[in-house]
Amino acid sequence: MSEARVVLGVAGASGAALGLSIARQLSDMQVETDLVTSAAAERTLDAECGAQALATLQGLVTRCHAIDDIGASIASGSVPVAGMIVAPCSMRSLAAIGHGLDDNLLTRAASVQLKERRRLILLTREAPLTLAHLRNMTAATELGAVILPPVPAFYLKPQNVAAIVDQIAARAIDMLNVAAPVAQRWGATG
Ligand SMILES: Cc1cc2nc3c(=O)[nH]c(=O)nc-3n(C[C@H](O)[C@H](O)[C@H](O)COP(=O)(O)O)c2cc1C
């Protein structure tokens, strides 16, 4: 197990496979991972990745926290974690994070990263975007979060959806700077 510890939040936007890929890659890298999933995320995991997806996700991480457990370790800045990824991040969770609502453990843990000046990577997913979505992305960015929409790296010529998902997940992990970069790079394909 490496020294690094990170928080993975999975909210109820489309793209639940992103959360699974990030958990799998962090597990492969032996990075200690704390997981918190919203109720809506559990629904999208089931709808998009199958009935076993939540159990698979939970089996990949070090610790699972209930969304309403606001007394969990990751709710405190005193617990040393390198940062947090929310993947996918719904517009609801984005709005809560951008306005410091701390209304559940996912948004509280996100706020903790901001107040401790740690990395917070939000894989915000919605299309098209309303002015409210754009304003909330601005608000979260002003607070210190990184908005990383799950956009395919077309220049890498991905062969299937899994390759797209894994590349986006790797980019998010690389932004935490917890291990040697894992994302495929332009020019590294031949
Ligand atoms: C199948 C499905 C797909 C959804 N896709 C999105 C999405 O892409 N983006 C989004 O912001 N909300 C999406 N939603 C709506 C959110 O799940 C909903 O706003 C929820 O309240 C978010 O709660 P959370 O932020 O606590 O996860 C989707 C819901 C379902 C059931």
The ligand as an SDF file (V2000), in Angstrom:
LIG
                    3D

 31 33  0  0  0  0  0  0  0  0999 V2000
  -30.1620    7.4330  -15.0860 C   0  0  0  0  0  0  0  0  0  0  0  0
  -29.9430    8.8240  -14.5550 C   0  0  0  0  0  0  0  0  0  0  0  0
  -29.0330    9.6560  -15.2040 C   0  0  0  0  0  0  0  0  0  0  0  0
  -28.8050   10.9480  -14.7300 C   0  0  0  0  0  0  0  0  0  0  0  0
  -27.8630   11.7160  -15.3670 N   0  0  0  0  0  0  0  0  0  0  0  0
  -27.5380   12.9260  -14.8510 C   0  0  0  0  0  0  0  0  0  0  0  0
  -26.4680   13.6670  -15.4220 C   0  0  0  0  0  0  0  0  0  0  0  0
  -25.8220   13.2670  -16.3870 O   0  0  0  0  0  0  0  0  0  0  0  0
  -26.1300   14.8430  -14.8470 N   0  0  0  0  0  0  0  0  0  0  0  0
  -26.7880   15.3200  -13.7410 C   0  0  0  0  0  0  0  0  0  0  0  0
  -26.4110   16.3880  -13.2420 O   0  0  0  0  0  0  0  0  0  0  0  0
  -27.8350   14.6570  -13.1900 N   0  0  0  0  0  0  0  0  0  0  0  0
  -28.2080   13.4550  -13.7020 C   0  0  0  0  0  0  0  0  0  0  0  0
  -29.2410   12.7280  -13.1430 N   0  0  0  0  0  0  0  0  0  0  0  0
  -30.0470   13.3540  -12.0750 C   0  0  0  0  0  0  0  0  0  0  0  0
  -29.3890   13.2400  -10.7140 C   0  0  0  0  0  0  0  0  0  0  0  0
  -29.2400   11.8820  -10.3510 O   0  0  0  0  0  0  0  0  0  0  0  0
  -30.2510   13.9870   -9.6590 C   0  0  0  0  0  0  0  0  0  0  0  0
  -30.1880   15.3830   -9.8940 O   0  0  0  0  0  0  0  0  0  0  0  0
  -29.8480   13.6930   -8.2450 C   0  0  0  0  0  0  0  0  0  0  0  0
  -30.6510   14.4690   -7.3790 O   0  0  0  0  0  0  0  0  0  0  0  0
  -28.3850   13.9930   -7.9690 C   0  0  0  0  0  0  0  0  0  0  0  0
  -28.1260   13.7470   -6.6000 O   0  0  0  0  0  0  0  0  0  0  0  0
  -26.6310   13.6580   -6.0390 P   0  0  0  0  0  0  0  0  0  0  0  0
  -25.9260   14.9250   -6.4410 O   0  0  0  0  0  0  0  0  0  0  0  0
  -26.8010   13.5880   -4.5650 O   0  0  0  0  0  0  0  0  0  0  0  0
  -25.9920   12.4640   -6.5960 O   0  0  0  0  0  0  0  0  0  0  0  0
  -29.5050   11.4460  -13.6000 C   0  0  0  0  0  0  0  0  0  0  0  0
  -30.4330   10.5980  -12.9680 C   0  0  0  0  0  0  0  0  0  0  0  0
  -30.6450    9.3190  -13.4230 C   0  0  0  0  0  0  0  0  0  0  0  0
  -31.6360    8.4210  -12.7190 C   0  0  0  0  0  0  0  0  0  0  0  0
  1  2  1  0
  2  3  1  0
  2 30  2  0
  3  4  2  0
  4  5  1  0
  4 28  1  0
  5  6  2  0
  6  7  1  0
  6 13  1  0
  7  8  2  0
  7  9  1  0
  9 10  1  0
 10 11  2  0
 10 12  1  0
 12 13  2  0
 13 14  1  0
 14 15  1  0
 14 28  1  0
 15 16  1  0
 16 17  1  0
 16 18  1  0
 18 19  1  0
 18 20  1  0
 20 21  1  0
 20 22  1  0
 22 23  1  0
 23 24  1  0
 24 25  2  0
 24 26  1  0
 24 27  1  0
 28 29  2  0
 29 30  1  0
 30 31  1  0
M  END
$$$$
